[in-house]
Amino acid sequence: MIFIEATPQLTLIDEKVKVTVRGVEPGSNVTLRSELEERKIKFEAHAHYQADDKGEISLTEKSSLGGSYIGVEPMGMFWSMQLSPGQKPGFRYAKKDVTTTMDVTLSVYKGHLNTEVLDCNEPLATTLVQKTYIGPNVERLKVHHGRIRGMLYKPKGPGPFPAIIDMFGNTGGIIEFRSALFASRGLVSYCLPYFAYEDLPKTMDNLELEYFEVLYDLQRCFLTSLEAIDWLMSQTFVFPGGIGTVGNSTGGSLALLLASYFPEKVSAAVSINGSTAHMTPGLGYKGVEFHFQEFEMSKFKPAEDKSICGIDLFTDPKTWNEEVFVKVEKATCPILFVVGEDDLNWPTSGMVEQSIARLKVHGKNNYHVLSYHKTGHLIEPPYAPVCIKSYHNLWGAIMRYGGSLKEHADAQEDAWRKMLQFFYKHVGGVPYTHTGTPSKL
């Protein structure tokens, strides 16, 4: 009997699944295929293997000979999935409803087949693997208090738990999957939208840091209840002593800003390919606008498929006025810069180098850099389909983010583990982890 064994079949997105094909003809060639559908858009991957003398193929031991990836890649069937032929170009896999699972169908076929042929053949066996961003011991609470909005994820129970604010880039709206996973790993995570969500401003124009300053009442917690603020402030499930900030792209910039302007309230900051310079006109604090780095839209160089990359718009950060950079030297907390060396959105490596130089001038060494070769802009939790290009609402075009699938996938695995370790160490509290406490950073 031919079958695919996948253990565990239901697990958090950042956990590995052991996949083994059993019962095929010893020494035979087979193709393993993965398929996924999200919001009616299909993703898939395939890999070519040769069975051992027992008629088995263990992805933790056997090397893929071709297909979507090559080599021994235990989770290759998951991270290498890309849009299936005929699907809408530019769709990014980003889980919208984290209360539902990412359902991946694994199938095995006789022979080494390509994508076109696979659809014309019946699989020898199939199985379903379900991965989720939200664990069973996590609460999801809507925030609508005063001017602030969003979604709060927390581990069940009285706590106290370390807390962080989680922000994404300038596409607007709310993206919850990372906060859900942070909470599944023992952190209270407030997924914070700052424009284009409910009754918030439609754009980032004239956004002021006062909006974010209100958010630090997280140390007492936000609930969706309309009960009095005194009752809300009496909650104690957040670990005292400061919160963490994390964001990617523009959200990473805001994570640094919050640490710099409210050092007494932020105990750790993570910037994932965030600009360390102000890129948005109109952003300011207490009525004073920040200087920002200008760029020329005319410098876009569309590729043959009409996709664009933001890095075309920028000069070398070494030539920029120092006034456009975030005053990171004001931050007293540890800062973690996560850098994709092939980031095509903007010159992250160069900007981080300038900010590190700024820190050193002021005698600061409260920073750590994770820099990844052949890695692009969107560094996200591991084992979901890697995104190296997608449609961007702001630009109205498909953006190329940079990176190579394999190297980018490896970077996501490493960066996620080290970000968790960073917050466990610096935000405080005793972490809950589904698979045990990770080693020190």
C-alpha angles and dihedrals in degrees: 000000000000117000143152117235115203120177124221099017094190116042145135114282094248095055124094122243120213108224122192130170113210136186102030122131111285111259093008125141117244139172121224116204133191124199132186135176124202122174089346092304117120129220128184147168136187137194135191120233140172118221121236125239090279093055092251136126118197113189090207090062111020124079122231109237096201147330124081092352141005130223136024105330114158091190098031093113089063109039095038095059112121134173112303118241112281096023124130108280118242099026111147121209102237116147108238100182107042091184088074126069130245100244114205120186114207118200134178124212134189114256133005105300134176127224096268094051096044092070090057095054135072116236121243090222141348138197137180126237118191121200125184139191095209123061125213093256096058129102122210114207127180116229119214109150126140107314097341128094138174143088128296121209120191139164112258116259139053097291133160094224131175111257134213138180113230121203136178133202138279098294088094130214123076128304112188109173097093094048090050090053093046089055090048085058095053105271129118101233124191109202101212124199115191103184142010093033126113107311097345119116114289093230138023092253113130093003110165129203089232086079089061094041089066089057095072090082079088086098084077096032139247122244131179092242121116089220120131121290090239090062092046091051091053092068114110108185092109117087110245126237104065141314135253128243126210134173143150126226108343088359088059089054090053091048088058093044093053091050091049099047099035103036093155090060104039118071099176136012131197121192114191107198087324120162110253088201128067109261100168123081115222096031111132151135128243092351095310115115120218121238109251137201111252122216135187118243090200090070094073110122107201115210124229090275089050092249118142139204125213096220089077088073098060138078124212109298088226087073096052125107108261089228091073093063124094110256093242090164087077091065115097097185128085113274125207116200113198109196133189105204091206095049106150095183094076137331097283097162093052093046093049090049090055092048092049089051088051091051092049092051088057093047094252125145099166095121141091128193128211106191120183129200118229090006124135138206107285105068104173139159111303135262100033118106108294114241118213096158137014144153112285118208094207096054097032091225142084109278123211108219100184133232137101119264098240098043093042091051091051091049092052092052093049097041094049093053092048094046090055091049090049093054093042089055101042108028093049137222132098109291125229114215128179093218101030134281112308120236120266121283 
